[in-house]
Amino acid sequence: MNFLLTAGGLRNETLREALRDMLGKPFGSANVVYVPTASVAEPGDHGWLLADMNRLYGLGWREFDVLELNGLPPQSVLDRLLHADVVHVAGGSHYHLARSISGNGLADGFLKALESRVYVGFSAGSMIFSRHLTAHSAEVIGDTADLHVLGATTVDPPFGLFDWYLKPHLYSPDFPERDDAWADRIAERANFPVYFIDDETAVRVRDGELDVVTEGRWRFHP
């Protein structure tokens, strides 16, 4: 499995080149599917979503599909994933995204599709693979309110692949509270490893091997 887990999408050439290398062929010879599911749980202006979608679309794919995970027959969703070479999952509420995957019975088929595809996560889309995506981590991170707004008090990790948690948007002007002091407070409470990454950074996992791809800054707390 190949994952490029970004905080802010493919915002710089280093991240785009990492995706080219993982894909192994030109973007113009590949199909991409864009999954906006996490975004619909977020209120307010969605210009950030359109900017990410346009940035990805501008890479010149052979086919650019948009796929919502809710409301379609599960097999239809999985068939569309299988048709793509790259699965790009957008930001928003990672809790809504996780619950959509589990609640629609997509987890096993989703993972099967990723065995031979490249997965690109943007913010929430990068956060759903940790086995620590639970109500406990919500309390540690300080976003329990984001879970409660969905009418939920618990969440189960749909995949549970990684023993570490990813928290995006470190030092982001869109999230001015996410500074070193914020990361320090989380690290002090967390009983699991955490990667904090800024919007110019990605955690890359290729066949189980992890490294960090960046034109920005990041922190890791084991």
C-alpha positions in Angstrom: 0.0 0.0 0.0 1.2 3.5 -0.8 0.0 6.6 1.2 0.8 10.3 0.8 -0.8 11.8 3.9 -0.8 15.6 3.6 -2.1 18.4 5.7 -2.9 20.8 3.0 -3.1 18.8 -0.2 -0.5 18.9 -3.0 0.6 22.4 -2.4 4.2 22.3 -3.5 6.3 20.6 -6.1 8.0 18.3 -3.6 4.7 16.7 -2.8 3.6 16.5 -6.4 6.9 14.9 -7.3 6.4 12.4 -4.5 3.0 11.5 -6.0 4.5 11.1 -9.5 7.1 8.8 -8.1 4.6 6.6 -6.2 2.3 6.5 -9.2 5.0 5.5 -11.6 3.4 7.0 -14.7 2.4 10.5 -15.9 -0.7 12.1 -14.4 -2.1 12.3 -17.9 -2.1 8.5 -18.2 -3.9 8.0 -14.9 -7.4 8.2 -13.4 -8.0 10.0 -10.1 -11.1 9.8 -7.9 -11.8 12.8 -5.5 -13.7 12.0 -2.3 -15.2 15.1 -0.7 -17.2 13.2 2.0 -15.4 14.7 5.1 -16.1 18.3 3.8 -19.9 18.1 3.9 -19.9 17.8 7.8 -18.1 21.2 8.0 -20.3 24.4 8.0 -19.3 27.7 6.4 -17.4 28.7 3.3 -15.9 25.8 1.3 -13.5 27.8 -0.9 -10.7 25.7 0.6 -12.3 22.6 -0.8 -12.6 24.1 -4.3 -9.0 25.3 -4.1 -7.8 21.8 -3.3 -10.0 20.2 -6.0 -8.8 22.7 -8.6 -5.2 22.2 -7.6 -5.6 18.5 -8.1 -7.6 18.8 -11.3 -4.9 21.1 -12.8 -2.4 18.3 -12.8 -4.0 17.0 -16.0 -5.5 13.6 -15.3 -6.8 11.3 -18.0 -10.0 11.1 -15.9 -11.1 13.1 -12.9 -14.0 11.5 -10.9 -15.8 12.8 -7.8 -17.2 10.2 -5.5 -19.4 10.7 -2.4 -19.3 7.7 0.0 -22.8 8.1 1.4 -26.0 7.4 -0.5 -24.7 5.1 -3.2 -24.7 1.3 -3.2 -21.5 0.1 -1.6 -20.5 -1.9 -4.6 -20.9 1.2 -6.8 -18.6 3.1 -4.5 -16.0 0.3 -4.6 -16.2 -0.1 -8.3 -15.4 3.6 -8.7 -12.4 3.3 -6.4 -11.2 0.3 -8.3 -11.4 2.4 -11.6 -9.0 4.9 -10.2 -5.2 4.9 -10.1 -5.1 7.5 -7.3 -7.7 7.9 -4.5 -7.7 11.5 -3.2 -9.7 12.0 0.0 -10.4 15.6 1.1 -10.5 17.4 4.4 -13.3 18.3 6.8 -14.5 16.1 9.6 -12.4 13.0 10.0 -15.0 11.6 12.4 -17.7 12.0 9.7 -15.4 10.4 7.2 -14.6 7.5 9.5 -18.2 6.9 10.3 -19.2 7.0 6.7 -16.7 4.3 5.8 -17.6 2.1 8.7 -21.4 2.7 8.5 -21.6 2.0 4.8 -19.6 -1.3 5.1 -16.8 0.0 2.9 -13.7 -0.6 5.1 -12.7 -4.0 3.8 -13.3 -3.2 0.1 -11.6 0.2 0.5 -8.5 -1.4 1.9 -8.5 -4.0 -0.8 -8.6 -1.3 -3.5 -5.7 0.4 -1.9 -3.5 -2.6 -2.3 -2.8 -1.5 -5.9 -3.5 2.2 -5.8 -2.0 5.4 -4.4 -3.9 7.1 -1.6 -3.6 10.8 -1.1 -5.1 12.3 2.0 -5.8 16.0 2.6 -6.2 16.9 6.3 -9.2 14.7 7.5 -8.4 12.3 4.7 -5.0 11.7 6.2 -6.2 11.0 9.7 -8.5 8.0 9.3 -5.9 5.2 9.2 -4.7 5.4 12.9 -5.9 2.7 15.3 -6.0 5.6 17.8 -8.9 7.3 16.1 -11.2 6.9 19.1 -13.1 8.9 21.7 -10.0 8.8 23.8 -7.8 10.4 21.2 -10.6 13.0 20.7 -10.3 13.9 24.4 -6.5 14.0 24.2 -6.4 16.2 21.1 -9.2 18.4 22.3 -11.8 18.0 19.6 -14.5 16.0 21.4 -16.9 18.8 20.4 -16.4 17.8 16.7 -17.6 14.3 17.5 -20.5 15.5 19.6 -21.7 17.8 16.7 -22.3 14.6 14.7 -24.6 13.3 17.5 -21.9 10.8 18.6 -19.9 10.1 21.7 -17.8 7.3 20.2 -15.9 6.5 17.0 -14.2 3.3 15.8 -11.2 3.4 13.5 -12.3 2.1 10.1 -8.9 0.7 9.3 -6.5 0.7 12.2 -3.4 0.4 10.1 -1.0 2.7 11.9 0.0 2.9 15.5 0.6 6.7 15.3 -1.8 9.6 15.0 -1.5 12.4 12.5 -2.5 16.0 13.4 -2.4 18.5 10.5 -2.1 22.3 10.1 0.7 22.9 12.5 1.7 26.6 12.2 -1.2 27.2 9.7 -2.5 30.8 9.5 -6.0 29.2 9.1 -5.5 27.6 12.5 -3.5 30.2 14.5 -3.9 28.3 17.8 -1.8 25.4 16.3 1.6 26.5 17.5 4.4 24.8 19.4 2.6 25.3 22.7 -0.5 23.6 21.3 1.5 20.6 20.1 3.3 20.4 23.4 0.1 20.2 25.4 -1.2 17.4 23.2 2.1 15.5 23.4 2.1 15.7 27.2 -1.4 14.0 27.3 -1.0 11.5 24.5 -0.2 7.9 25.2 0.4 7.2 21.5 2.9 8.6 18.9 1.8 11.8 17.1 3.0 13.4 13.9 2.3 17.1 13.7 2.7 18.4 10.2 2.3 21.8 8.5 0.5 22.5 5.2 3.6 21.9 3.2 4.4 18.5 4.5 3.2 14.9 4.1 3.8 11.6 5.9 4.6 9.0 3.1 4.2 5.3 3.7 5.4 3.0 0.9 5.0 -0.8 1.5 5.2 -0.2 5.2 8.2 2.1 5.1 7.6 5.6 6.5 9.3 8.9 5.8 8.4 12.6 5.8 8.2 14.6 2.6 8.3 18.4 3.2 9.0 21.9 2.1 7.9 23.0 5.6 8.0 22.0 9.2 6.9 19.1 11.2 7.3 17.4 14.6 7.1 13.9 15.9 6.4 12.8 19.4 6.9 9.1 20.1 
